Every structure is written in C-alpha cells, then in structure tokens.
Amino acid sequence: MKQTLLTPIKSFFRQEYASGILLFLMAIAAMVAVNSPLNSYYNALLGIFVEVRIGEFEIAKPLLPWINDGLMAIFFFHVGLEIKREMLAGKLSDLSTAVFPVCAAIGGIIMPALIYIMINYDSPTAMEGWAIPTATDIAFTLGVLALLGDRIPSGLKVFLLSLAVMDDLAAILIIAFFYTESPGVNSLLVVAAMLCLLFMFNRMKVTSLVPYVFVGLILWASVLKSGLHATLAGVILALFIPYEKGEGKRNLLVEIEEDLKTSVYFVILPIFAFANSGIYLGGLSFDSLLRPIPLGIIAGLLFGKQLGIFLFAWLSVKIGIARLPKGMNWKHLYGVALLCGIGFTMSLFISSLAFHSGDMNRMVDDRLGIIVGSLLSGILGYLVLLFSTNKGKDDTANGDS
C-alpha cells in the first residue's frame, strides 16, 4: 500500500517538467502567503536572524540573505560545473555546432537590455535593473518543452540547452562586473590563497571531494566578506574541479554535477522562489504594469528575448557562420525564442542585487514585471511550438517556414 502511494510521487519527480511545476507552485505559495493573514509569518520567517561565529570571525544575516548568498552559491556551483563540462566535452566543445546557440544567446542578452534601457533611461535608480530581462530560466523552459512531448525534435532541446549554458555564463559575468562592490584587500588575500590551493588540487588531480568542500567554504566566506557577491565563489570553485576524459577514470566533476542536480532543482531553487516571489497585490491595477520598471522588464522578456535570439540566430545562418540544427526550422526557433523570455529564477536573483536597497514599491515593480513577462512568454512560446510541430515527427531543418 505504501509503495502504491509513493509510486505516482516518484514518477512525477522523474519528469522533466516537475522542477518547473514545483517552482511555479512555490511562487504561488509565496504570493498567497503575502496576500493573506500569513503575511506576518512569511516576513517573520525570512527575517529570522542566523549567525555563524568562529572566534573573531562571524557572519550574521537574516534568513533571506542566507538563501540568496548561501544556497544560491550552490546553484551557481552547479551551473559552473555544467558550463565547464559542456565547454570541454559537451555541446559547446565543437566550434562548428556552438556558433549557432552562442549567436542566439548574445542576441538574447543585448536586445532585452536595450529595450529596458530605452524605457528607463531617465531614471538612474531604475537603470540598475537593466540586466533583469536578460536571463532565461532553464528549469521552466525545459518544463514547457517537456509538456509538448514527442512533438519536439531532439535538435531543439539540444539547441535550448546550449543556449541556456551561454545565457548562464553571461549572467555570471554580468553579476561579477556590474553587481559587486569594491572588494576588501584582506579578504581578497584569503581568496587568493584559496585559489592557489584549488589550483594545486586540480594540477595534482585530487579526486577526493573533502578538500574541495573545505577550501570552498573558506572561499565562499572570504568572497562574501570581500564585498564581491558570494555566489561567484561557487562558480570559481567549479572551474577547479577536475574533469577527466576517457572511460574507466573517476570523473569527479560529473559525479558532483549528477549528485547535486536533484537538490538544486527540487530544494534550492524552490526555496529561492518561495523566498523571493512574494508580491503584495493590494493596490495593484493594470496601470501598475505600465510603470517604467515593470514595463521595461515585461517588454525585455517578451519582445527583447524573442527578437534578439531569432534575429541574431537568423543572421548567423544568412552570413554563413552557422546553420540550423538538424530537425529544426524557423518556426521552432521562434517558439524557443519566445520560451526564453521565461526569466523567473535568474531574473529574480539579478533583481535582488539591483534593487536590494530600494524601496518596497520598486521591489514589487521588478517582481511584478518578471512574473508577468515570464508568464506571457511561456504561454505564447508553448502555443507557437504546439501549432508548428507534428506529433511524433521531426521537421526537416531546411530553414523554410
């Protein structure tokens, strides 16, 4: 009987769309909590003060920064592992096949940012959020693709995964260069020492996880204290995890990536979504969507993403530096370009950096724009792909409509 009850639950969590649905449910739960008598409990939970002290060293923050700086560092560590693997032996290791998604990703970053800037150019404070609509939430996007089943040609998913890797890499660089404070010298010295140790571990091909975890924790705390964003420590650590090609060898990078996957997509990201999606809907109206910040985010996600990805990908084919992947046509590309306007997780994260010290109205504005822009992009992208694909058949990638 127990096995019978657990079977559908286990089956659900094995589906590709499961993580996207869970993220959506957690976002809804946060909004329900904020707009109900549970509001005070929600705020009290995120405001719980957590302190870690070792001698004179201490980190003391409310729970929300621990989630955004701590748990998300693990998420970025996982992203870093994926990026390294894809560039060394994956879909981005072959230049001839990588050009197409790389061009598409560049367009999907430039156009949303330009649209946001055009709408908010006259407000220095609002301009801090220029990078919010440049991100793509791969969990949600893959979840929508999974709902379409065998209508989707295999090349389409490969293209989306490649594009998402480049998108994540761009987000990391944006955070590093535009959303970090001037670092403190003493903490940077500790960071440099940890980097030397990690380099030594990598060159010695150390395959035990323990030394990497120990040094990684010190690296995270030092990056946090330095003024740089703590999530960058996760990416830096990932770059030093050894990757060995060939059969019969222990591949620590792949092992860690696989071990973390479930925790990242079914624990860390849902917790982040719940902690950052609470929007108080009181007093909001259609006019609220027309305020510069939400309008810039919605327009960037909905129009900027599809225009940038499609235009840059089309140009790369027309000038002869890339070609459409096998099984894809231009309708498929347009549908995926729309889906990439689902920014959610990464957009929320960047918005927490851009407006972390802003007033409450601005914090509502950015979350409102992210949720509406992502929702519209997801629905329209799903419909375009639904009506442009044949069930059980791969369309020929000839570039025709």
GIFENFEN-V345113 format. One record per backbone hydrogen bond with DSSP energy under -0.5 kcal/mol. NH is the residue of the N-H (numbers start at 1). CO is the residue of the C=O. E is the energy in kcal/mol with one decimal. If there is no record, write none. Layout:
# GIFENFEN-V345113
((NH,CO,E) (NH,CO,E))
This chain:
# GIFENFEN-V345113
((5,1,-1.9) (6,2,-1.9) (7,3,-1.7) (8,4,-0.7) (9,5,-0.5) (10,6,-2.8) (11,7,-2.6) (12,8,-2.0) (13,9,-2.0) (14,10,-0.7) (14,11,-0.6) (15,12,-1.6) (18,15,-1.1) (21,17,-2.2) (22,18,-2.5) (23,19,-2.3) (24,20,-2.2) (25,21,-2.5) (26,22,-2.3) (27,23,-2.1) (28,24,-2.3) (29,25,-2.5) (30,26,-2.0) (31,27,-1.9) (32,28,-2.6) (33,29,-2.4) (34,30,-2.3) (35,31,-1.6) (36,33,-1.1) (39,36,-2.2) (40,37,-0.5) (42,38,-2.6) (43,39,-2.5) (44,40,-2.1) (45,41,-2.5) (46,42,-2.1) (47,43,-1.3) (48,45,-1.2) (50,61,-3.2) (52,59,-2.7) (54,57,-3.0) (57,54,-2.0) (59,52,-2.6) (61,50,-2.4) (63,48,-1.3) (64,46,-2.1) (66,62,-1.3) (67,63,-2.0) (68,64,-2.5) (69,65,-3.0) (70,65,-0.5) (70,66,-2.0) (71,66,-1.3) (72,67,-1.8) (73,70,-0.7) (74,70,-1.0) (74,71,-0.7) (75,71,-1.5) (76,72,-2.5) (77,73,-1.8) (78,74,-2.2) (79,75,-2.3) (80,76,-2.6) (81,77,-2.1) (82,78,-2.1) (83,79,-2.6) (84,80,-2.4) (85,81,-2.4) (86,82,-2.6) (87,83,-2.0) (88,84,-1.9) (89,85,-2.9) (90,85,-0.7) (90,86,-1.0) (92,86,-1.1) (93,90,-1.6) (95,93,-0.7) (97,94,-0.8) (98,94,-1.8) (99,95,-1.5) (101,97,-0.6) (102,98,-2.2) (103,99,-2.7) (104,100,-2.1) (105,101,-2.6) (106,102,-2.2) (107,103,-2.1) (108,104,-2.1) (109,105,-0.6) (109,106,-1.0) (110,106,-2.4) (111,107,-2.0) (113,109,-1.2) (114,110,-2.3) (115,111,-2.5) (116,112,-2.3) (117,113,-2.5) (118,114,-2.4) (119,115,-1.5) (120,116,-1.8) (121,117,-1.0) (123,120,-1.9) (127,123,-2.1) (128,125,-1.4) (129,126,-2.0) (130,127,-1.6) (132,129,-1.7) (134,131,-1.6) (135,132,-0.9) (137,342,-3.6) (138,136,-0.9) (141,137,-2.3) (142,138,-2.7) (143,139,-1.6) (144,140,-2.1) (145,141,-2.0) (146,142,-2.4) (147,143,-1.3) (148,144,-0.7) (148,145,-1.1) (149,146,-1.3) (151,148,-1.7) (152,149,-1.4) (156,153,-1.4) (157,153,-0.9) (158,154,-1.8) (159,155,-2.2) (160,156,-2.3) (161,157,-2.7) (162,158,-2.2) (163,159,-2.7) (164,160,-2.6) (165,161,-2.0) (166,162,-1.8) (167,163,-2.4) (168,164,-2.7) (169,165,-2.2) (170,166,-2.3) (171,167,-2.2) (172,168,-2.3) (173,169,-2.1) (174,170,-2.5) (175,171,-2.5) (176,172,-2.3) (177,173,-2.4) (178,174,-2.7) (179,174,-0.6) (179,175,-1.3) (181,227,-1.8) (184,226,-2.0) (188,184,-1.8) (189,185,-1.7) (190,186,-1.3) (191,187,-2.3) (192,188,-2.7) (193,189,-1.9) (194,190,-2.4) (195,191,-2.3) (196,192,-1.9) (197,193,-1.8) (198,194,-2.6) (199,195,-2.6) (200,196,-2.1) (201,197,-2.6) (202,198,-2.5) (203,199,-2.5) (204,200,-2.1) (205,202,-1.0) (206,201,-2.6) (212,208,-0.6) (213,209,-2.2) (214,210,-2.5) (215,211,-2.4) (216,212,-2.4) (217,213,-2.2) (218,214,-1.6) (219,215,-2.7) (220,216,-2.7) (221,217,-2.3) (222,218,-2.3) (223,219,-2.7) (224,220,-2.5) (225,221,-2.2) (226,222,-1.6) (227,223,-0.9) (227,224,-0.7) (228,223,-0.7) (232,229,-1.8) (233,230,-1.5) (234,230,-0.6) (234,231,-0.7) (235,231,-1.2) (236,232,-2.6) (237,233,-2.6) (238,234,-1.9) (239,235,-1.6) (240,236,-0.7) (240,237,-1.2) (241,237,-0.5) (241,238,-1.1) (245,243,-0.5) (249,246,-0.7) (251,249,-0.5) (252,250,-0.9) (253,242,-1.3) (255,251,-2.1) (256,252,-2.6) (257,253,-2.4) (258,254,-2.5) (259,255,-2.5) (260,256,-2.3) (261,257,-1.1) (262,258,-0.6) (263,259,-0.5) (264,260,-2.9) (265,261,-2.4) (266,262,-2.2) (267,263,-1.3) (268,263,-2.6) (269,264,-2.6) (271,267,-2.1) (272,268,-2.5) (273,269,-2.7) (274,270,-2.4) (275,271,-2.3) (276,272,-1.5) (277,273,-1.2) (279,277,-0.5) (281,279,-0.7) (284,281,-1.9) (288,285,-1.2) (289,285,-0.6) (289,286,-1.2) (290,287,-1.1) (291,288,-1.1) (295,291,-2.6) (296,292,-2.6) (297,293,-2.2) (298,294,-2.9) (299,295,-2.8) (300,296,-2.1) (301,297,-2.7) (302,298,-3.0) (303,299,-2.0) (304,299,-2.1) (305,300,-1.5) (307,303,-2.4) (308,304,-2.8) (309,305,-2.6) (310,306,-1.9) (311,307,-2.4) (312,308,-2.3) (313,309,-2.1) (314,310,-2.7) (315,311,-2.6) (316,312,-2.0) (317,313,-1.5) (318,314,-2.5) (319,315,-2.4) (320,317,-0.9) (321,316,-1.6) (322,316,-1.4) (328,325,-1.9) (330,400,-0.6) (333,329,-2.0) (334,330,-2.3) (335,331,-2.3) (336,332,-2.5) (337,333,-2.5) (338,334,-2.0) (339,335,-2.2) (340,336,-2.1) (341,338,-2.0) (342,339,-2.1) (343,341,-1.3) (346,343,-0.8) (347,343,-1.5) (348,344,-3.3) (349,345,-2.1) (350,346,-2.6) (351,347,-2.5) (352,348,-1.8) (353,349,-1.1) (354,350,-2.5) (355,351,-2.6) (358,355,-1.5) (363,359,-1.6) (364,360,-2.1) (365,361,-2.4) (366,362,-2.2) (367,363,-1.5) (368,364,-2.6) (369,365,-2.4) (370,366,-2.3) (371,367,-2.4) (372,368,-2.3) (373,369,-2.5) (374,370,-2.4) (375,371,-2.2) (376,372,-2.5) (377,373,-2.0) (378,374,-2.4) (379,375,-2.3) (380,376,-2.4) (381,377,-2.5) (382,378,-2.2) (383,379,-2.2) (384,380,-2.5) (385,381,-2.2) (386,382,-2.5) (387,383,-2.0) (388,384,-0.6) (388,385,-0.5) (389,385,-0.5) (392,150,-0.5) (393,390,-2.1) (395,327,-0.6) (395,393,-0.5) (398,396,-1.9))
